[in-house]
Amino acid sequence: MTTIFRLDSSIRTEGSVSRAVADTLENAIIEAEGNDTRVTRRDLAADPVPTDAWATAAFAGHTPEDERTPEQQAAAALATQLADEVGAADVLIIGAPLYNFGVSQHLKTWFDLLITDPRFAGGAQTVKDKPAFLVIARGGGYGEGTPRAGWDHATGWLRRILEDVWGLDLDVIETELTLAEVTPQMAELRDLARAQLAESHEVARTSGRSVTLKLRNAA
Ligand SMILES: Cc1cc2nc3c(=O)[nH]c(=O)nc-3n(C[C@H](O)[C@H](O)[C@H](O)COP(=O)(O)O)c2cc1C
């Protein structure tokens, strides 16, 4: 059986590009892997990780277990639960919109709390070489030579953690210009935006099918 860990962080449930592309990817993996594929979901918009859990868990890590406060015990238990979810997965799908030129506070809080678990601290090998997908959606355009090149402070940070710290076998599926449809000043970019979105779904389909090969090679 294959287990997919699916995380969403778009604050939209309707019209979310990251959720839609992640759905295409997830469905392609299930189609390739078979119906007994299990999906563990964490939706950070519907069910955010409490913002104070990270600091509490971080201090719990420096406190002997039998001296922890009830709050520290609860925060450490939540960190363990997040780590169990990710650690048990064969494939990771992480949806991450660009918000205010960075990641959402929900997503940052999830990472920070997870990293308090020793299995995900720097240098840990828990998920090393597992296939993972980062599904990014950005309202604007950030390509080389555009006025806002270098303003996307989400993708680089996510790559550092997922690829360099955790050692995942990471593919990034990026869709830009998602605001073109609803922003009059971006009207001339709509054809380009539609083409990019179609391309992202196609890449998601192809990548989903190729996961089977990666999992067979890893077995
Ligand atoms: C609160 C908020 C902040 C945003 N900030 C940015 C931003 O800094 N840069 C950008 O290109 N798009 C920004 N956007 C647009 C989103 O990146 C875009 O709508 C993206 O498609 C959201 O992902 P989703 O479609 O999965 O919901 C922002 C959207 C919201 C709601």
The ligand as an SDF file (V2000), in Angstrom:
LIG
                    3D

 31 33  0  0  0  0  0  0  0  0999 V2000
   -3.7480   37.5710    1.7270 C   0  0  0  0  0  0  0  0  0  0  0  0
   -3.1660   37.3230    0.3610 C   0  0  0  0  0  0  0  0  0  0  0  0
   -1.8890   37.7420    0.0880 C   0  0  0  0  0  0  0  0  0  0  0  0
   -1.3240   37.5180   -1.1770 C   0  0  0  0  0  0  0  0  0  0  0  0
   -0.0690   37.9470   -1.4150 N   0  0  0  0  0  0  0  0  0  0  0  0
    0.4710   37.7340   -2.6350 C   0  0  0  0  0  0  0  0  0  0  0  0
    1.7940   38.1590   -2.9210 C   0  0  0  0  0  0  0  0  0  0  0  0
    2.5100   38.6840   -2.0890 O   0  0  0  0  0  0  0  0  0  0  0  0
    2.2620   37.9470   -4.1620 N   0  0  0  0  0  0  0  0  0  0  0  0
    1.5260   37.3220   -5.1350 C   0  0  0  0  0  0  0  0  0  0  0  0
    2.0350   37.1220   -6.2410 O   0  0  0  0  0  0  0  0  0  0  0  0
    0.2740   36.9000   -4.8920 N   0  0  0  0  0  0  0  0  0  0  0  0
   -0.2630   37.0930   -3.6710 C   0  0  0  0  0  0  0  0  0  0  0  0
   -1.5190   36.6590   -3.4040 N   0  0  0  0  0  0  0  0  0  0  0  0
   -2.2410   35.9180   -4.4480 C   0  0  0  0  0  0  0  0  0  0  0  0
   -2.0790   34.4250   -4.2740 C   0  0  0  0  0  0  0  0  0  0  0  0
   -0.7200   34.0380   -4.3120 O   0  0  0  0  0  0  0  0  0  0  0  0
   -2.8270   33.7210   -5.4050 C   0  0  0  0  0  0  0  0  0  0  0  0
   -4.1980   34.0570   -5.3400 O   0  0  0  0  0  0  0  0  0  0  0  0
   -2.6600   32.2140   -5.3300 C   0  0  0  0  0  0  0  0  0  0  0  0
   -3.3140   31.6480   -6.4420 O   0  0  0  0  0  0  0  0  0  0  0  0
   -3.2520   31.6820   -4.0390 C   0  0  0  0  0  0  0  0  0  0  0  0
   -3.2160   30.2580   -4.0120 O   0  0  0  0  0  0  0  0  0  0  0  0
   -4.5640   29.4340   -4.2340 P   0  0  0  0  0  0  0  0  0  0  0  0
   -5.0170   29.7300   -5.6430 O   0  0  0  0  0  0  0  0  0  0  0  0
   -4.1790   28.0270   -4.0310 O   0  0  0  0  0  0  0  0  0  0  0  0
   -5.5730   29.9210   -3.2420 O   0  0  0  0  0  0  0  0  0  0  0  0
   -2.0810   36.8530   -2.1690 C   0  0  0  0  0  0  0  0  0  0  0  0
   -3.3800   36.4170   -1.8620 C   0  0  0  0  0  0  0  0  0  0  0  0
   -3.9130   36.6460   -0.6130 C   0  0  0  0  0  0  0  0  0  0  0  0
   -5.3030   36.1600   -0.3210 C   0  0  0  0  0  0  0  0  0  0  0  0
  1  2  1  0
  2  3  1  0
  2 30  2  0
  3  4  2  0
  4  5  1  0
  4 28  1  0
  5  6  2  0
  6  7  1  0
  6 13  1  0
  7  8  2  0
  7  9  1  0
  9 10  1  0
 10 11  2  0
 10 12  1  0
 12 13  2  0
 13 14  1  0
 14 15  1  0
 14 28  1  0
 15 16  1  0
 16 17  1  0
 16 18  1  0
 18 19  1  0
 18 20  1  0
 20 21  1  0
 20 22  1  0
 22 23  1  0
 23 24  1  0
 24 25  2  0
 24 26  1  0
 24 27  1  0
 28 29  2  0
 29 30  1  0
 30 31  1  0
M  END
$$$$
